[in-house]
């Protein structure tokens, strides 16, 4: 991956493959990425392309059939606990306890990361302020709108100041105002936290990501800075047109 030569690769995946039991073809086949510190890496692809498998392996939730992953130079297969301490995840599904308040959720998740006492309270307060939930932090999450739940989901993922943050479609199904706020907050964080960003909204990736990889069939078919990739493809005015030209118009289930 190209980028600033002064920054080192913080996450490296080498030749990952994954074959699920009973499958006729691999979900991943020779997947390799090198992600530089301080970048926002967009992992894009249609349904079934292998994005979820790739991110699940990179964040230690799934073991590859072959290949390896390292985060900050630590082998994820040999030392998964050390790697998990360095990463944060914002899943597509809302990973919160609905009967707890937003603050109670963050205090609980922060304690799982080993935060205690004043340090925990400060991190929780900072995260609540960052995502704009000050007025609703002490309301139960089941009363939240979809956008508020998404913002609380983001707050839970950044509590422990991870080195790498995985975001799986963090703006899906929310109103434009909440979506705009989340994108603004991520843009403000990108100099502090390296991000791996998956989305079906190509305009988000084009705006936020410093580097993208488009994959299909378990493999990366092109990668590079969004603007450079668009310019290299005749007739493509934006990332969505490039994506369609590479992956086709056929519906994916």
C-alpha positions as CSV (number, residue, x, y, z in Angstrom):
1,X,0.0,0.0,0.0
2,X,1.2,3.4,-0.9
3,X,1.3,6.3,1.6
4,X,3.5,8.4,3.7
5,X,6.9,6.7,3.9
6,X,7.4,8.2,7.4
7,X,4.5,6.1,8.7
8,X,4.9,2.3,9.3
9,X,2.4,-0.4,8.5
10,X,0.3,-0.9,11.6
11,X,-1.7,-3.9,10.3
12,X,-0.5,-6.4,7.8
13,X,-2.4,-9.4,6.4
14,X,-0.4,-11.8,4.3
15,X,-2.0,-14.2,1.8
16,X,-5.1,-15.0,3.8
17,X,-7.4,-17.8,2.7
18,X,-10.5,-19.1,4.3
19,X,-12.5,-22.2,3.2
20,X,-15.7,-22.8,5.2
21,X,-16.7,-26.4,5.8
22,X,-18.9,-27.6,2.9
23,X,-18.2,-24.6,0.7
24,X,-17.4,-25.2,-3.0
25,X,-15.0,-22.3,-3.2
26,X,-12.9,-20.2,-0.7
27,X,-14.5,-17.2,0.9
28,X,-11.0,-15.6,0.8
29,X,-8.2,-16.5,-1.6
30,X,-4.9,-14.8,-1.4
31,X,-6.1,-11.7,0.4
32,X,-3.2,-9.4,1.4
33,X,-3.2,-5.8,2.7
34,X,-0.7,-3.5,4.4
35,X,-2.3,-0.6,6.2
36,X,-0.3,2.4,7.3
37,X,-0.6,4.1,10.7
38,X,-2.9,7.1,10.6
39,X,-4.8,6.0,7.4
40,X,-8.5,5.3,6.8
41,X,-8.5,2.1,4.8
42,X,-11.7,1.4,2.9
43,X,-12.5,-2.3,2.3
44,X,-15.3,-2.3,-0.4
45,X,-17.1,-5.0,-2.3
46,X,-20.5,-6.4,-3.1
47,X,-22.4,-8.8,-0.9
48,X,-20.5,-12.1,-0.7
49,X,-17.2,-10.6,-1.8
50,X,-15.4,-11.7,1.4
51,X,-15.3,-8.4,3.3
52,X,-16.8,-9.8,6.5
53,X,-14.5,-12.8,6.4
54,X,-11.5,-10.6,5.9
55,X,-12.3,-8.2,8.7
56,X,-13.3,-11.0,11.1
57,X,-9.8,-12.6,10.6
58,X,-8.0,-9.3,10.9
59,X,-9.8,-8.5,14.2
60,X,-9.2,-12.0,15.6
61,X,-12.8,-13.2,15.6
62,X,-12.1,-15.9,12.9
63,X,-9.1,-18.1,12.2
64,X,-7.8,-18.2,8.6
65,X,-7.3,-21.5,6.8
66,X,-3.9,-20.1,5.8
67,X,-2.0,-16.9,5.9
68,X,-1.3,-14.6,8.9
69,X,-2.1,-11.2,10.4
70,X,0.0,-8.9,12.5
71,X,-1.1,-5.7,14.3
72,X,1.7,-3.4,15.6
73,X,4.1,-6.3,14.8
74,X,2.2,-8.7,17.0
75,X,1.1,-12.0,15.4
76,X,-2.7,-12.2,15.8
77,X,-2.8,-16.0,15.7
78,X,-0.1,-16.5,18.4
79,X,-1.1,-13.6,20.7
80,X,-4.8,-12.8,20.0
81,X,-5.3,-11.3,23.5
82,X,-2.5,-8.7,22.9
83,X,-4.0,-7.8,19.6
84,X,-7.5,-7.4,20.9
85,X,-6.2,-4.9,23.4
86,X,-5.0,-2.8,20.5
87,X,-8.1,-2.8,18.4
88,X,-11.7,-1.5,18.6
89,X,-14.8,-2.7,16.7
90,X,-17.9,-0.9,15.7
91,X,-20.1,-3.7,14.3
92,X,-23.0,-3.2,11.9
93,X,-25.4,-4.6,14.5
94,X,-26.0,-2.5,17.6
95,X,-23.9,-4.1,20.3
96,X,-25.4,-2.4,23.3
97,X,-27.6,-3.5,26.2
98,X,-31.0,-1.8,25.5
99,X,-32.2,-1.8,29.1
100,X,-29.1,0.0,30.3
101,X,-28.5,3.7,29.8
102,X,-25.9,4.9,27.3
103,X,-23.5,5.8,30.2
104,X,-24.0,2.5,31.9
105,X,-23.2,0.7,28.7
106,X,-20.0,2.6,28.3
107,X,-19.0,2.1,31.9
108,X,-19.5,-1.6,31.4
109,X,-17.6,-1.9,28.2
110,X,-14.8,0.3,29.5
111,X,-14.4,-2.0,32.5
112,X,-14.0,-4.9,30.1
113,X,-11.0,-3.0,28.6
114,X,-9.5,-2.7,32.0
115,X,-10.4,0.9,32.7
116,X,-11.1,1.7,36.3
117,X,-12.0,4.6,38.6
118,X,-11.5,8.2,37.5
119,X,-9.8,7.1,34.3
120,X,-12.9,5.1,33.3
121,X,-15.2,8.0,34.1
122,X,-13.1,10.5,32.1
123,X,-13.0,8.2,29.1
124,X,-16.7,7.6,29.2
125,X,-17.5,11.4,29.5
126,X,-15.1,12.2,26.7
127,X,-16.7,9.5,24.4
128,X,-20.2,10.8,25.2
129,X,-19.2,14.3,24.4
130,X,-17.4,13.3,21.2
131,X,-20.6,11.6,19.8
132,X,-23.0,14.3,21.0
133,X,-25.0,12.3,23.5
134,X,-24.5,14.5,26.6
135,X,-28.2,15.2,27.0
136,X,-29.3,11.6,26.6
137,X,-26.4,9.7,28.2
138,X,-28.6,8.7,31.2
139,X,-31.5,7.5,29.2
140,X,-32.0,3.8,28.5
141,X,-30.8,2.8,25.1
142,X,-34.1,1.4,24.0
143,X,-35.5,5.0,24.0
144,X,-32.7,6.1,21.6
145,X,-33.3,6.8,17.9
146,X,-31.4,4.7,15.3
147,X,-28.9,7.5,14.9
148,X,-28.3,7.8,18.7
149,X,-27.8,4.1,18.9
150,X,-25.2,4.3,16.1
151,X,-23.4,7.1,17.9
152,X,-23.4,5.2,21.2
153,X,-22.1,2.1,19.3
154,X,-19.2,4.3,18.0
155,X,-18.5,5.6,21.5
156,X,-18.2,2.0,22.8
157,X,-15.6,1.2,20.1
158,X,-13.2,4.1,20.9
159,X,-13.4,4.1,24.7
160,X,-9.9,2.5,25.1
161,X,-8.2,4.6,22.5
162,X,-7.5,1.7,20.1
163,X,-4.6,1.7,17.7
164,X,-6.9,0.3,14.9
165,X,-10.6,0.7,14.7
166,X,-12.8,-1.6,12.6
167,X,-16.0,0.0,11.4
168,X,-18.6,-2.2,9.7
169,X,-21.2,0.1,7.9
170,X,-21.4,2.5,10.8
171,X,-24.0,4.8,9.2
172,X,-26.4,2.2,7.7
173,X,-30.1,2.9,8.3
174,X,-29.9,6.3,10.0
175,X,-31.0,9.9,9.2
176,X,-28.8,12.3,7.2
177,X,-28.1,14.4,10.3
178,X,-26.8,11.5,12.4
179,X,-24.9,10.2,9.4
180,X,-23.2,13.5,8.8
181,X,-22.3,13.8,12.5
182,X,-20.7,10.3,12.5
183,X,-18.7,11.1,9.4
184,X,-17.5,14.4,10.9
185,X,-16.4,12.7,14.1
186,X,-14.6,9.9,12.2
187,X,-12.8,12.6,10.1
188,X,-11.7,14.3,13.3
189,X,-10.4,11.0,14.7
190,X,-8.5,9.8,11.6
191,X,-5.2,11.4,12.6
192,X,-5.3,9.6,16.0
193,X,-6.7,6.2,15.1
194,X,-6.1,4.0,12.1
195,X,-9.4,2.8,10.7
196,X,-10.6,-0.1,8.6
197,X,-13.9,1.0,7.1
198,X,-16.4,-1.1,5.2
199,X,-19.5,0.5,3.6
200,X,-21.8,0.2,0.7
201,X,-22.0,4.0,0.5
202,X,-19.3,4.8,-2.1
203,X,-19.5,8.5,-1.5
204,X,-18.6,8.0,2.2
205,X,-15.5,6.0,1.2
206,X,-14.5,8.5,-1.4
207,X,-14.8,11.4,1.1
208,X,-13.3,9.7,4.2
209,X,-10.8,7.0,3.0
210,X,-7.2,7.8,2.2
211,X,-6.9,4.3,0.5
212,X,-9.4,1.8,-0.7
213,X,-9.3,-1.9,-1.8
214,X,-12.2,-3.2,-3.9
215,X,-12.7,-6.9,-3.6
216,X,-14.8,-9.6,-5.2
217,X,-14.7,-13.3,-5.2
218,X,-12.5,-13.4,-2.1
219,X,-9.7,-11.4,-3.8
220,X,-8.7,-7.8,-4.1
221,X,-9.2,-6.6,-7.7
222,X,-7.9,-3.1,-7.3
223,X,-6.5,-0.8,-4.6
224,X,-5.1,2.6,-4.2
225,X,-6.1,6.2,-3.2
226,X,-9.7,6.8,-4.4
227,X,-9.0,9.8,-6.6
228,X,-6.1,8.0,-8.3
229,X,-8.2,4.9,-9.0
230,X,-11.0,7.0,-10.5
231,X,-8.6,8.8,-12.8
232,X,-7.1,5.5,-14.0
233,X,-10.5,4.2,-15.2
234,X,-11.7,5.9,-18.3
235,X,-15.4,7.0,-18.1
236,X,-15.6,6.9,-14.3
237,X,-16.4,10.1,-12.6
238,X,-16.6,8.8,-9.1
239,X,-15.9,5.8,-6.9
240,X,-19.4,4.4,-7.3
241,X,-19.0,4.3,-11.1
242,X,-15.6,2.7,-10.7
243,X,-17.1,0.1,-8.3
244,X,-19.9,-0.9,-10.7
245,X,-17.5,-1.1,-13.6
246,X,-15.3,-3.5,-11.8
247,X,-17.9,-5.7,-10.0
248,X,-20.8,-5.5,-12.5
249,X,-24.4,-4.7,-12.2
250,X,-25.6,-8.1,-11.4
251,X,-27.6,-8.3,-8.1
252,X,-25.8,-10.1,-5.2
253,X,-27.8,-11.9,-2.6
